[in-house]
Amino acid sequence: MTITEIPRDEWVNFFCGFNQRHKGWLVNAEIVGDEVRAQIQARQLPFQGITPGLRDGTDEIEIIVGDRPDQHLSHTVKSPTRVCLRQTSEGADEALEIQSTSGTVVLRFRSAILPEMVDGL
């Protein structure tokens, strides 16, 4: 497994490409805090996208999963400090971690597979 930290000045371009490669992929979203065990917020919901709102001192990153009103999660990470991508030894994206002062949001793909190996692409 490889973990790559994405520099802040690359977040906008990184998330744009990440969204295009993974839209509709099934993910679990969990929140891990310093004082709280991992809490699953979404299970096996289609990934819709991540939008960074980067302003001096008030950065936010919005994560959206689910494609139906009854199965939808929008979570905003306030004051993100670090974005890391976990990849398998083959180079497939396995998970994305967004750290902030209040904890970490982890998006885990149901299947870690190279995008070009997905049916229909």
LINCORHU-V182777 format. One record per residue. N is the residue number from 1. RES is the residue in one small letter. PHI is phi in whole degrees, -180 to 180 (* if undefined). NEAR is the number of other C-alpha atoms within 8 Angstrom. D_CENTER is the distance of its C-alpha to the mean C-alpha in Angstrom with 2 decimals. Layout:
n->N res->RES phi->PHI near->NEAR d_center->D_CENTER
n->N res->RES phi->PHI near->NEAR d_center->D_CENTER
This chain:
n->1 res->m phi->* near->6 d_center->16.98
n->2 res->t phi->-120 near->7 d_center->15.95
n->3 res->i phi->-117 near->8 d_center->13.65
n->4 res->t phi->-118 near->7 d_center->13.38
n->5 res->e phi->-85 near->8 d_center->12.92
n->6 res->i phi->-96 near->11 d_center->12.22
n->7 res->p phi->-63 near->8 d_center->15.08
n->8 res->r phi->-53 near->7 d_center->14.79
n->9 res->d phi->-71 near->5 d_center->17.15
n->10 res->e phi->-109 near->8 d_center->14.94
n->11 res->w phi->-58 near->11 d_center->11.73
n->12 res->v phi->-60 near->9 d_center->13.13
n->13 res->n phi->-66 near->7 d_center->14.12
n->14 res->f phi->-60 near->9 d_center->11.14
n->15 res->f phi->-66 near->11 d_center->8.79
n->16 res->c phi->-60 near->8 d_center->11.89
n->17 res->g phi->-67 near->8 d_center->12.23
n->18 res->f phi->-60 near->8 d_center->8.73
n->19 res->n phi->-61 near->11 d_center->9.21
n->20 res->q phi->-64 near->7 d_center->12.71
n->21 res->r phi->-72 near->7 d_center->12.18
n->22 res->h phi->-121 near->9 d_center->9.93
n->23 res->k phi->-56 near->10 d_center->11.18
n->24 res->g phi->91 near->7 d_center->12.71
n->25 res->w phi->-69 near->10 d_center->11.34
n->26 res->l phi->-78 near->11 d_center->11.48
n->27 res->v phi->-134 near->15 d_center->8.75
n->28 res->n phi->-107 near->15 d_center->9.48
n->29 res->a phi->-117 near->12 d_center->7.88
n->30 res->e phi->-131 near->12 d_center->9.95
n->31 res->i phi->-117 near->12 d_center->11.21
n->32 res->v phi->-120 near->12 d_center->13.41
n->33 res->g phi->-117 near->10 d_center->16.13
n->34 res->d phi->-63 near->7 d_center->19.17
n->35 res->e phi->-108 near->4 d_center->21.55
n->36 res->v phi->-128 near->7 d_center->19.65
n->37 res->r phi->-68 near->7 d_center->18.71
n->38 res->a phi->-56 near->8 d_center->15.34
n->39 res->q phi->-119 near->8 d_center->15.16
n->40 res->i phi->-76 near->9 d_center->13.55
n->41 res->q phi->-98 near->9 d_center->12.65
n->42 res->a phi->-148 near->11 d_center->12.02
n->43 res->r phi->-121 near->8 d_center->13.44
n->44 res->q phi->50 near->8 d_center->13.34
n->45 res->l phi->-105 near->14 d_center->12.41
n->46 res->p phi->-67 near->12 d_center->11.82
n->47 res->f phi->-72 near->13 d_center->8.58
n->48 res->q phi->-105 near->12 d_center->10.07
n->49 res->g phi->163 near->9 d_center->8.14
n->50 res->i phi->-130 near->10 d_center->6.83
n->51 res->t phi->-122 near->9 d_center->10.08
n->52 res->p phi->-87 near->11 d_center->11.20
n->53 res->g phi->-116 near->8 d_center->14.62
n->54 res->l phi->-106 near->8 d_center->16.29
n->55 res->r phi->-134 near->6 d_center->19.77
n->56 res->d phi->-52 near->5 d_center->21.90
n->57 res->g phi->83 near->5 d_center->21.50
n->58 res->t phi->-133 near->8 d_center->19.37
n->59 res->d phi->-62 near->12 d_center->15.88
n->60 res->e phi->-144 near->12 d_center->13.21
n->61 res->i phi->-130 near->13 d_center->9.66
n->62 res->e phi->-101 near->12 d_center->9.41
n->63 res->i phi->-114 near->13 d_center->6.79
n->64 res->i phi->-126 near->12 d_center->9.00
n->65 res->v phi->-132 near->14 d_center->9.55
n->66 res->g phi->95 near->12 d_center->13.15
n->67 res->d phi->-127 near->9 d_center->15.97
n->68 res->r phi->-131 near->6 d_center->18.94
n->69 res->p phi->-57 near->6 d_center->20.23
n->70 res->d phi->-85 near->4 d_center->20.76
n->71 res->q phi->-138 near->8 d_center->17.29
n->72 res->h phi->-146 near->11 d_center->14.91
n->73 res->l phi->-136 near->10 d_center->12.49
n->74 res->s phi->-122 near->8 d_center->11.73
n->75 res->h phi->-128 near->7 d_center->10.53
n->76 res->t phi->-105 near->8 d_center->11.34
n->77 res->v phi->-95 near->12 d_center->10.72
n->78 res->k phi->-90 near->9 d_center->14.17
n->79 res->s phi->53 near->10 d_center->15.35
n->80 res->p phi->-63 near->13 d_center->12.31
n->81 res->t phi->-115 near->8 d_center->14.03
n->82 res->r phi->-158 near->12 d_center->11.87
n->83 res->v phi->-125 near->14 d_center->8.76
n->84 res->c phi->-130 near->11 d_center->9.09
n->85 res->l phi->-109 near->13 d_center->8.45
n->86 res->r phi->-99 near->13 d_center->10.41
n->87 res->q phi->-127 near->13 d_center->12.70
n->88 res->t phi->-71 near->11 d_center->15.74
n->89 res->s phi->-65 near->7 d_center->19.18
n->90 res->e phi->-86 near->5 d_center->19.42
n->91 res->g phi->96 near->7 d_center->16.51
n->92 res->a phi->-82 near->11 d_center->14.16
n->93 res->d phi->-68 near->13 d_center->10.40
n->94 res->e phi->-108 near->13 d_center->10.09
n->95 res->a phi->-160 near->11 d_center->6.96
n->96 res->l phi->-125 near->12 d_center->4.45
n->97 res->e phi->-117 near->13 d_center->6.13
n->98 res->i phi->-120 near->13 d_center->6.86
n->99 res->q phi->-97 near->12 d_center->10.55
n->100 res->s phi->-143 near->12 d_center->13.15
n->101 res->t phi->-67 near->7 d_center->16.78
n->102 res->s phi->-103 near->7 d_center->16.36
n->103 res->g phi->148 near->10 d_center->13.90
n->104 res->t phi->-131 near->11 d_center->10.46
n->105 res->v phi->-102 near->12 d_center->7.44
n->106 res->v phi->-120 near->13 d_center->6.27
n->107 res->l phi->-103 near->11 d_center->4.49
n->108 res->r phi->-114 near->10 d_center->7.57
n->109 res->f phi->-76 near->12 d_center->9.14
n->110 res->r phi->-61 near->9 d_center->12.66
n->111 res->s phi->-128 near->6 d_center->14.15
n->112 res->a phi->-89 near->9 d_center->13.43
n->113 res->i phi->-143 near->9 d_center->15.53
n->114 res->l phi->-66 near->9 d_center->16.20
n->115 res->p phi->-53 near->9 d_center->15.63
n->116 res->e phi->-72 near->5 d_center->19.39
n->117 res->m phi->-93 near->7 d_center->20.21
n->118 res->v phi->-74 near->8 d_center->18.80
n->119 res->d phi->-56 near->4 d_center->21.80
n->120 res->g phi->89 near->3 d_center->22.76
n->121 res->l phi->-100 near->6 d_center->21.30
